[in-house]
Amino acid sequence: MNRRDEREIQQLLGPAFERLLEGFEQLPADETTPPGSARIPAVLAEVAERLHDNYPYAHPLYAGQMLKPPHPVARLAYALSMWINPNNHALDGSRASSPMEREAVADLAAMFGWPQHLGHLCSGGTMANLEALWVAGRLRPGKILLASEDAHYTHGRISEVLGIPFEPVPADDLGRMRLDALEAKLEAGHVGTVVATLGTTGYGSVDRLPQILELAGRHGARVHVDAAYGGYFGLSSRLGEEARAAFDRLTDVDSVVIDPHKHGLQPYGCGCVLFRDPAVGRIYRHDSPYTYFTSDDLHLGEISLECSRPGSSAVALWATHRLLPPTHGGEFAAGLDRCLQAAARLHGILAADDRYRTAPAPVLDILIWAPHCNDGERTSIRSQAIFDAAARKDLHLALLKVPAARARAWWPGLEIGDAPVTCLRSVLMKPEHLDWVDRIAALIGEAHDEAEAAS
């Protein structure tokens, strides 16, 4: 976004702030001045200077990690609500923002086909998964938790925190949970919950949820889905057949996690945990008479492991949903389509260029490739050099260490020992990336040639 647009957006906050103040005009004036007020401009100028030391996360030339800029309406709504600074633990501290959270969470549940649900916002996918697995452990005490070896590493860590036995399930060459390995573990018994991932962090892989549901159901295991990254893609019209089948079955899982601060255009941190059966609320239930006293309705703090939670996150998400409803065929869904198109286009350009080796075609908006070298060691060195050269051109990529066995399966002609192969990785999660693919590809080519010449 250019500076003129940014300034125009900032100017929208003034009228909204005046409208907010109108709601409190009946109060007597408070003439006190916050301490240090005269020095605020100087401190803010220093803050702005310090913030220069950042990568350009919002720009399309940032094509590295999972960082997507919040929508302007989310930033403005968040900032506006900070004058209230609501706490969405109890209705007493969040009379407006708690209902807004319920409405926004219901929008997310509707994406998964759940008219009835229990859920709330939290700080992100880690906390959301912790809550889902805590409930799973209470419903299946002493039972084993399974997740793919390509699932987020926090599942194993969360299991340690909760005291739940955990076993990883091998993944195939596409980064999906192997169904034969899952079936063997289920048949061994004592499995309480299977975690399927729709959008793995490294590869953007989508586990085969229809088959996982069938296997888990046959053995009496619950199914939790970590869709922290990929959850919104169910709205896309451009998913492949297998991914479409997986997202269509989200309606049948027991719980799901999604991160609005990834593809939902929200500021950090905004995650969400949802349960299909509202009755799991009994597991959360507790009594806190010093906070729950103005309403007999269920407070959000009564269905959350977290206590104090920023109501501003709920306000920002609610405002974004009002502007861009998360529904099939809308503007929001069209933005997701553009991300998938961008990744597919860049993958096609790189695959057609004999300077590179490409991983299998992206399922979502994450793609992986490497320079065309003779062996794994040279590939790793050259990948790092391209990464560095691209950064000097203001194109910011990411690196990924691919296990040797998987790299051999992808590229049979590459000589590989036992060490992982460092590859290049891009997350094209901004709709604007589609307009920048050709320029990104050209800069990758320049960085490649520069790295090759220097070797």
N, C-alpha and C positions, 0 to 999 in steps of 0.2 A: 504494500500500500504506500502511495506517495505521501509526502509531507502535507500537501494541501488537503488531501482526504483526511489525514489524521487530525489536522487542526479543525476541520469542519465537524468531525465526530466529537472532539473534545468540547466544542461549543454547544453541543446538544445537552450536555450535562447541566448547564446553567438553568435553563427553563424548567427542567425536571426537578432540580434541587429546590427552586422556588416553589414549585407545586408541592413538594414534600413538606416544606416549612409551613405551608398553609394549614396543614393538618394539626399543627401544634400552636396556632396563634393565640389560643385561649389561655395559655400558660403565662404566668407573670414573667417579666423579663429577668434574665440572669445576666448580670453585668460583669461576672468574673471573667478573667482572661486566662487562657491556658498558659502555664509556665513556659518561658522561652519563646513566646510568640514572635518577638521582634527578630529572632535569629532563624526562624523557619525558612525564609527564602535562601539564606546562605547554605543551610543544611541540605535543602532540596537540590540546590545547584551542585553540591558535592555528591549527593546521591546519583544525580544524572551522570556526572563524570565517572563515577565508579561503575555504573551500569554500561558504560561503553565497552568494558571488558567482557564481552559476550559474543557468541556466534550469532549470526543474523537469523534466528530461529523462524521468524515470520516470513522471510523472503523465500521465493521459489528456488533460489540457488542453495538454500539449505536443504539438502536431500539426503541426510544422514540418519539420525535417530528418530524415534517416535515423538516428535515435537510439532504440534499443530497450534497455530495462534488462535486464541479465543475470538469468537465473533465480536465485533464492536458492541452489539447490544448486550452481550454477556459482560464485557468489561464495564460498560456504563451502568448496567443494573447492579453489578457487584459493588462498584464505587458508590452509587447512590445509597444502597442499603447500609453501607458502612457508617453512615451518619446515625443510623439506629443501632448498628452492631448487634443484631439479634442472635440469640443462642437457641438453636433448634433442639435443645434437650427437653424442655418442658414448654407448654403453651404460655406459661407465665412470662417467659423471656422471648417469645416468638409468635405473638398473636397473629401476625400477618404471614410470616415466612413459613411457619409449620404447615398451614393449609396449602401454601404454594408448593412446599415440598411434596405433600401428598398428591397434588395434582400432577406435578412433573414426574413423579415416580410412577403414577398410574399411566402416564403416556408411554413410559418405557415398558411397563408390563404389557400394555396393549400391543407393542411391537412383537411380543412373543406370544400373543394370543391368549393372554391371561386376564379375563374380566375380574376374577377374584385373585388376590395375591396378598402377600405381606412383604414389605420392603422399605428401605430408607436409603438416604445418601450417607456416604462416609468419606474418609480421606483419600481413598483410592483402592485399586484392585487388591493390594495386600490385605488391608483391613477387611474388605468385603469378602475375600476368600476365607479369611480367618473366621469370620462370623458364620459363613456357610458351612465350613468344616467343623466348627464347634457344634452347630446344630446337628450335623450328620453324626458326629461322635456321640452326642446324647441320645440320638435315635437308634444308633447301632453301636452300643458300648462294647469296647474290646475288639471290635472288628477292624480288619485291615483297610487302609485307604490306598487306592491305586491311581497313578497318573502316569502319563507318557514320560519317557526320559527326555523328551523335548518340551515338556510342560515347563512353566515358569519355576525357577529354582525355589521360590518361596513355599511351594506346596510341601516339600520335604521339611523345610524349616518350621512352617506352621504346624506340621504334624508333631515335630519335636516339642514345640511349645505346648500343644494340647495333650501330649502324651498318647497320640494315636499311632498305632503301628503303620508304617508306610513302606510301600514297595513300588519302585519304578517299573514301568512296562516298556520293553524295547520298542523303538520306532523304526519304520521302514525308511527306504531311501528318499521318500518324499516328505519325511518328517511327521508322518501320521502314526498314531498308536497302532501297533501290529495286532490284528484281530486274533490271530492264532495264539500269540503270547498272552493276550488278555483272557481268552477262553481257558487256557491252561491254568492260569492263576485263579480264575473263578471256580474251575472244577476242583481245585485243591481245597476250596472251602474257606470260611472265615473272612470273606470280603464283605465289608459293609457299604462302601461307597466307591464308585468309579468317577474320576474326574476326566471329562473330555475337554479338549481345548479347541476353540474355534478362533484361530488366529494366533499361532505361536509367536513368541516374541522374536525369535531369531529368523525364522523362515516364512512366517505368515501361513503356516500349514493349517489345514482344517481336518480334525479327526472325523472319522466316518460315524457320525452320531446315530443314524438309523440302526446300523449293525451293533453298535455299543449298547444302545437301548434294548435291543432284542436279547443280547447275551446277558446283560445285567438283570433284565427282568426274569430270564429263565433261572437265574441263580439267586434271586431275592435281594439284589444289591440296589442301592439308590444310585442316581446319576446326577452329579453336579457338573455344570458347564462353566468353565472359565472363558468367558467371552469378553474379558476386559478390553482387549484390543479390537477384536473383530465383530463384536456384537451388533453394531449398527449396519453391517453389510447385508443383513437380512432384508434391508429395504432396497438394495440395489437390484437393477434389472439386468446386470451384466455378469452375474455369477455363472461359473461353469456348472454342469449338470450335477456333479458329485457334491460340490459345495452348496448348491441350491437345496439339495436333498437334506444336507445336514442342518442348514438354517431353518428349513421348514419343520424340522422335528423339535425345535426348541420348546414348542408348546407342551411337549410330553416329559420334559426333564423335571427333577425335583427342585432344583435351585439353579440360579444363574447369576453371574457377576458381569457387570459392564462398567466401563470407565467413560463417563461423559467428558472427562478432561483429555481424552484422546480424540476420537472422531466426533464427539458430541459438541465440539466448539466451546468448551468451558475452560476457565482458569483452573490451575491446580489449587487444592486437590479436591476432586469431585469424582468419587466412585459410587457404585450402587450395588446392593445385594438384594435379590428378589427370591422369594419362596412361592411356589405354586399353591401350596396349602397354607392358608392363613392360620390354621390351628397350631402351627409351630410357634406361634406367639406365646403359647403357654410356657415354653422353655425359657423365654426371656423374663417372664413376669416377676416383678419384685415390688416392694413397697418402699416409697421414699416420701414420707409425709411432709418433709420440709421443702419439696419442690413441686409436688403435684397437688395443688390446692384450689385452682380456679376453675377446673373443669372435670367432669366425670368421664370425658372422652379419653380414648387411649392416647397418651402422650408418646411422641417419637422416642423419648428416652426410655420408655418401657419396652421397646422392641429393638434395642441397640446395645451393643457392648460398650460403645463410646458414650461418654456423658456429654460434656460440652461439645457442641458441633456448630460450625459457622452457618448461620442462617443465610448469609450472603451467597453461599454456593447454591442454595435452593432458589433464591431470588433470581440469580443469573440464569440458571437452567430453565426456570419457569418463563422468563422473558424470551429466551432463545426459542423455546417451544411455541410461544405465542407468535413470534415472527416467522419461524421456520418449523412447522410441525413435523415431527419424525414419522412421516407416513409414506406409503408407497406412492410413487408418481409425483411427489412434490419437489420443491427446490432443494430441500435438504438431501433427498435421495439422489437427485441429479448430481450433486456435488460428489457423492460417493461413487457414482458411475464414472465421473471424470478421473477420479483417483485410480480406479481399475484400468481405465483406458490408458492413462499415462504410464503405468507400470508395464502394461502389455506392449505399448509402443516402444518404450525404451528397451525392453527385453528383445523385441524384434530387431531393433537397430543393432544392438550389441551382438546378437546371435548371427547376424548376417555379415559381421566384420571379422575377418580371420585373425585380428589382433587379440581376440578375446575367446575365452571359454565361458559359456553361460550355464547356470544351474537350470533345472527344469523350470518351465514357464510359471510365473507367479500365479498363485490362486487368488490372492488379495492384491495388495499394493506394495508388497515387499519383494525385491528382486536381488539376486546374487550373481556375481560374475567374477572372473579373474583374468589376468593377462595370460596370453598363450605362451607358456614356457615349457621346457622339456621335463622339469621335475618339480616336486612339491616345494622344495626349499627355495628354488629360484622364484617360483610363483609367489610364495609368501613375501620374499624380499621385494619383488617388483610391485606387489599389491600395496605394500607400505609406501613405496616410493611414489606410486600414482596418487595415493591418498594425500601425501604431503604436497605433491605438485598441484593437485586440484585445489587444495586449500589456499595455496598462494594465488590462485586465480579466482578466489572467492566462491568456489564450488566446494561445498562441504559434504563429504560422503561418510560412510561408516565402514568398519572392518568387522569381519566375522571369521572365527576359527572353525573350520569345517572338519569334523572327525575324518581320519584317513580312510576308513572303510567307506564312508559316504562319498568322499571325493573320488575314490576309485570307481564306485558305481556310476557316478556322474560322468567321469572322464576316463574311460578305460586306457587311453593312450598316454596318460600322464604317469610318470614314474614317481611313486609315493612310498615312503617308508612308513613308520608307525606314528610320526608326528602329525598333528593337525595341519591343515593347509589354510593359511590366512588368505581370505578372499575379500572382495569389495561388496558392499551391501548398500542399498538405497531404499528408503521408505518414502514413496511418493504420495503422501497423505494430504497434500493440499490440492484442492481442485485446480488451482492456478498452474500446478505442475504440468498439466496437459499442454498448456500454451508454451511451456519452456523446455519441452523434451528435446527438441532439436538442438537448442543451445546447450543444454546439459550434455547431450551426446557429443557435441563438438568439443566442449571443454574436457570431457573425459578423454577424447582422442588426443587433444593437445597435451594433457597431463601424461598420458601413456607414452607418447613419442618423446616427451621431455625426459621421463624416467628411463626409457630405453636408451636414449642417447647418453645419459649420465652413467649407465651401468658398464 
